[in-house]
Amino acid sequence: MRISDAIIEKLLTGAGKATPEQIEELKKTAERSRRPLQHMATQTKLITELELTQLFSEYAHIPFVKIEPRDIPNDVLNKIPERIAVQYRAVLFKIDDDGTMHLAMDDPDDVQAVDFIQKEIGEQTKIYIATRENILACLENYRGDVNEQLNDVIDIQREDDGEQQVADADISEDSPVAQTINLLLEYAIRSSASDIHIEPREGFVQIRYRIDGVLNEVNRLPRNVLGSLISRIKILANLKIDERRVPQDGRFKIKVAGKQYALRVSTLPIADGEKVVMRILDESNEAVSLESLGYWGKSLEVVNTALTEPNGVILITGPTGSGKSTSLFSILNILNTPDVNISTIEDPVEYKIPGVNQTQTNAKAGMTFASGLRALLRQDPNIIMVGEIRDGETANLGIQAALTGHLVFSTLHTNNAATSLPRLLDMGIEPFLIASTVRAVVGQRLVRRLCMNCREKVVPTPQDIEEVRRTFHLGEAGLGIIHQLEVVAKDQKIGTDTELSTSESTITTLWKASSKGCDECSHTGYKGRIGIYEVLGNSLAIEKLIISNATSAQIQTQAISEGMITMQTDGLIKALRGQSTIEEVLRVTKE
């Protein structure tokens, strides 16, 4: 959709999205960067593409539509050839009984495109406007079933089962192996996978995707394609093809449905050959709010208070894949304003944040977390983010930075929030320094979110209730604790699906994933993930415990007495609300 600068100005002022002063400033920036006003308005987040499309729809009297790609019948879609649909970004999504055709375009003002398409399908056409992103997602339907296409390509390669030498033709851009890689990536992205595992086995190559934190086998390729498959990935990631004895790391980018994805590649020699893992990072992802990630109540309050501090250390803890980078990404976006200098040192840079100075570590060149942090301190920063505290030197530099007036964020690999404080002691940091600089410690895990479309209610038996009490250490005071949680939940407006009371039948409803699932969740019963958190604030009592070299258990007990909700309890509340299940919470928190 191309909108003239004059109309953009009218739309922004008419909708109250920008003042005349902001418009003037935007025009100057657009002129300096030689970009249209439309591009600058969306880039500076004055307005989203969706809001702009809806405003233009009203202005131009063209109906707006949001299409669900899976609802478009194939016979309707294919009435417009793929080549034409892609060229003009147009999708035919419905045909009425009277023959009226419903056509969505991202630029319905393109008269030449409309005329051409109407000659192709007929004059009886009703035209709608949709966002560019929505159109591109619908155009992916022309690709059909990626798995079927993958099987067709594999059949071409299934000529012999022996190992084969890798020739240049096997790894060229139009080779069956290159098509296989493209289809594997596309299918992974459509499946919302976070990682792709390509693993050599004795008689085949196993392909697994990690979806919502759980690995699933999706395909098996013939063993004879392993060499060319790995070589093709190495070419994309700019790695050494002939080096198979040592691990290598690389990165490349692809575009699927108009969105850009970065793939972080790691190779590792194993007994049966060379294994590859690719982490998928959606570069077009915008940071979500802390509330959307699953923070609420006391946890959210402690984090927000810590963010207003002019200096100090805020730590996020948890194992690999527990969402620490996503939490930091959201926090840095909250703090990212033109009047502060935010500098980061990361390994690797996972999310690109406009306006933030992000540095990648490079051990070969001597750029470690410690040396990078030293350099950052000479860059006049207000806020520093260190990807991970791995040793005493990095920890000490981070603490010193906090003492000299900087707000420092970092991650630690510990089991919970309380354990991270003794871990810093173990790294050689003086107790009084930890007590005076650490503002908050977040412990987190990710649990699979129940599909809201097909989740099922379960009426628990007295034995089930007793099991919940025992598993979550509610003990004799279980009723009182659950009642307190109910009150807190309702105060925070998060108790919408919870049915709690202080009678004997304390929990009246539990939830489980549907065994059959639905199309919405790809028949898994789960869709997406949500965080469960514990946030340990630094009170005077906790400072005294740190200085006296208290154990993590003592620190945790004190924090709970001050109102900290543990990860397991936070998970229980989310399970009672129907956001996840008791089994999911136990899967990630049981010690």
Summary of the structure (lengths in Angstrom):
residues: 591
radius of gyration: 27.2
end to end distance: 53.5
largest distance: 82.2
contacts: 1860
relative contact order: 0.07
helix: 43%
strand: 23%
